[in-house]
Amino acid sequence: MEDILRPIYQERASQTNTLGVLIIEKREKSIPFTDTFDAILLIVVKDAEQPIFIKHYSYQNKKAAMHIVTKEQLNEWLQIGSNRKIVEWLYSGRILFDRNEFLHNLRAELNEFPFNGRKLKMGLEFAKLIRRYMDGKSFFKNNQYLDAYNHIVHSLHHLGRLALIENGFHPEVTVWKQVKQIEPEIFLLYNELVTSDEELGKRLELLFLASDFLIHSRTEMGISHLIEILKTKEYWSINEIALHPELKLYSVDLEVLFEYLVEKHFIEIVTMETKGQGIFHRNYKAADRFIIKE
């Protein structure tokens, strides 16, 4: 396979803009590591007009895909976890070209996964968890059990990913296999939800009770990145928060997360008068009692 694809990647490797080339070959049919392709060529470049460029190829009744991504795009994926296959590709791919050991050094960084690098990823995962959990709870209260079920399944998935990151692991495509080994309590909760013969409403009721405890026990760790930033100023408007270079990565989950943290007394409201009588600006600050865990 590599021999057939060699002319394609050698042309790219000869360019000074190319930092590294990996080949990821299809392994298990049941696990979609390569998006059904027999091989993926992942080519990382310094910069390009498009952050992502993809081509598909056919050969010997097989198919391959070439993904050319910029270093900046790759770092964004790794930072915010929006492309879950990329970690798998970087770990399991075979290095075909590596300028100045770029890929080897990147793998070393992934293996180390320092705590400071984990804080942002935990924050983003916690925000997604709260969004799904709160939406699920709202549907449950309105007896919309199927919609509640959908959201609580996703919230457990985010809880599992959060637990893995907290323990220093990058969540993989087969996340529940990881969670079962590292956080069996969360796995059992998920398994109970999807396999129990109990009536759905009862299952959800018990699950929300158990989830309340698991979420509460991880809140301080999950929001440590957010609180560290909030503590750099006396108070913040919601617009200042939304425009912050790191906090804006929380995207649509930000406001729901803040309301949850206000309710749980991790964040306090600071009101300021406006020109209108009886209406106030609503600003936010980290609660004084909150202690950042190192």
N, C-alpha and C positions, 0 to 999 in steps of 0.2 A: 504493500500500500504506500509506504513512504517513497519507494522508488518512482511510483507513478506520479505522486504529488510533488516530487523534488523540483522539477522545473518551475512550478508555481511559487514555492516558498524561497527558492534560491534567488529568483529575480528580486524578491522583496528584501532578502537578507543582504544583498549587495548594495542596497541603498543606505546611505549614512544616517538617514532619518529613522531607520529600523533599530529598535532596542532589543527585541527578542522574538523568537518564533517557537511555539509549542504545537505538538500534535496530540489530539485526544481521540483515542479510538474507541469505538463502540464495544462495551463489555457485556453487560447483562441486558437482555431484551426488556426485562420488566422494569428497569430503572432508566429513566430518560435523561442520562447524563449528556447525550449528544443530540437531543431533539430529533431522534429517529435517524440521524445521519450516521454513516459508517465511520466517518472521520471528521474532525473539526480541526482546522488550522487557525490558531489564535496568534495574531501578529500584533505586537505592541510597538507603536511609533511615538516619536517625540511630540509631533504635532501634525495636524492635517486640516483641510478645509471642512471635512465632516468628522465629528468625533467617533462615529461608527460607520464602517463601510463593509458590506457583506456581498459575497458572490457564492453561487452554487455551481457544482460540477457533477457530471455523470461519468462513470468509468466502469467497465466490466460488470455491468448490471448493479453497480453500487452508486452511492452518492456521497459527496463531501461538501462541506461549507467552509468558506474562508471568512474569518471575522478580523478586520483590521480596526483596532481601537487605539485612541490616543492615551498617553500616560495619564493625562488629566481625567479622562473618562473612566479609566481603570481605577484610579484612586477614589473617584466619586462612588463607584459601585462598591468598593471595599469599605468605604467610610459609612455609607448609609444603608448598605445591604439590599439595594434595589434589584440586583441581578444575582440570584441565589446560586446559579450554576458556576459563577466565575471563580469562586474559591475552590470548588471541585476541579475545575479545569486547571487552575494553577498548581494544585497539589498533585493531581493524577496525570497530567500531561507530560509527555516526553519532550525534553528540550532539544530542539534541532539547531537553534542559533541563539547565542547569548552574548550581546555586546557588553563588554566590561562587567560581566557577571550580574547584569541587571536582574534577570529572573532568579538567579540563585540568591541574591540579596533580598529580593522581594519575598521569596519563600521563607527565608530566615526571619524576616519581620513578621510574617503571618504566624510562624511557629512560636515566636516570643509573645506576641499579642499582649503588650504591656498594659497595665491597668489604666493608665491615662488614656490610651487609645480605646479602651473598652467603654469608658464612661459615656461618650456620645452615642455609641451603638446601643448601649443599655437604655439610654434616654429615649431614643427613637423607638425602640421596641416596646418600652413601657407605655409610651404615648399611644401607639397602635393598640396595645392591649386594653388600655382604658377606653379608647373609642369603641372598640368592639364590645367590651364588657358593659358599658353604660347603655349602648344601643340595644344589646341583648336584654338587659334588665327592663328597659322601657317596653320592649315588645312583650316580655313575659308578663308584666303588670297589666297589659292590655289583652292578655290571653291569646296573643299571636305566637303560639308555641313553635311553629315551624320556622318562623323568622328568628325567634329567640334562639332556637337550636343552631341555626346557621351562624349567628353571631358568636355564640358561646364556644362553638367548635373553633372558630378563628381566634377567639381570645385565648383559648388554651394553647393554640399553636404559638401565639406570641409569648405566652407565659413560658412555654417550653424553650423557645429560642432565647428569651431573657435569661433563664436559668443556665443555659449552656454558655452564653457570653459571660455571665457572672463567674462561672467556673473556669474561664479562660479558653473556651472552645469556640471555634467558628461554626455556626449552624450550617449543616450540609443539606443536600436535597432530601436525604433520608433522615429527617430531623427526629422522628419518633424512635428510630433505632438508637440514636444518641441519647435521647431523653430517658429511655427505658434503662439505660446503663448508668446514667449520671444522676438523674432526678426521678427515681421510680415512683415517688408520691404523685408527681404530676402525670406521669404515664398512666397510673392506675385510675386517676380521676378521668382522664380522657377515655380510657378503655371502658370505664363504667358508663360513661355517657353514650358511647356509640354501640355498645354490645348488650347493655342491660335489657331485660324483658319488662322492666318496670314501666308503668304508664308515663308518657313523655313529660307531662306537667310535673309529676312527682320527681322524675329524674332531674329536671331543670331546677326545681326548688332546692333539692339537696345539693346540686352542683353549685348554685349561686352562694349557698352558705359556706361550702368548702372553699370556693374561689375567693370569697371575701377575706378569709384568713390568709390564704397564700399570697394574694395581692398585697394585703396590708404588711405582711412580713418582708416584702421585697420593695416597698415603696421608697424608703430612704435611699437604698442603693440605686434604684431605678431612676431617681430624679437628682442624683448627686451632681451630674453635669449641669442641669438646669439651675439648681440652687447656687452653685458656685458662680455662675454668671450673674444671677439676680443679686447676689451679695456684693457685686462690684459697684452698685449704685444704691442710693437710699430708697428709691422707688422707680417704677417703670410704667409708662403707658403701654397699652396693648399694641399700639403701632410701633413703638420702639422695640418691643419684644419681637414682633413679626419681621422687622427689618434687620435684626441682628444676624450677622453672617452665619452663625452656627444655629441659632434658635429658629431661623426661617426654614431649616431643614425639617423641622417638625411638621411643617405644612398645615394641612387641614385638621390635624389632630390637636393643634396647639390650644385652641380655645376650650375644647372639651376637657383636655388635660388640666388646664388652669382652674376650671370650675370644680373639677373633682378635688384638686389640691386645696382650694379654698374651703370646700366642704369638710375636708379632713384636717384642716388647720396647719397645713404645711406652708401655705401662702396666705398673706394677709392683704386686705383691701385698704388702700389709702385714698380717701376722698378729698377732692379739692373743688372749691366753688367755681361755678361758671357764671356767665352774665345772666342766665335765666334763673329766676327765683325758684328755689326748691329742687334744682337739678344740679348734680355734681359730676365732675370727672371721676372715673373709676380707674385708679392706678393700683399697682401690685408691688409687693415686696416679699422677700423671704421671711418666714416667721422667725422671730428672735430665738425661739427655743430650738430651732433646727441646728444640729451639729453635723458638719460634713464629715463623713467617714473616709479615712484614707486607706 
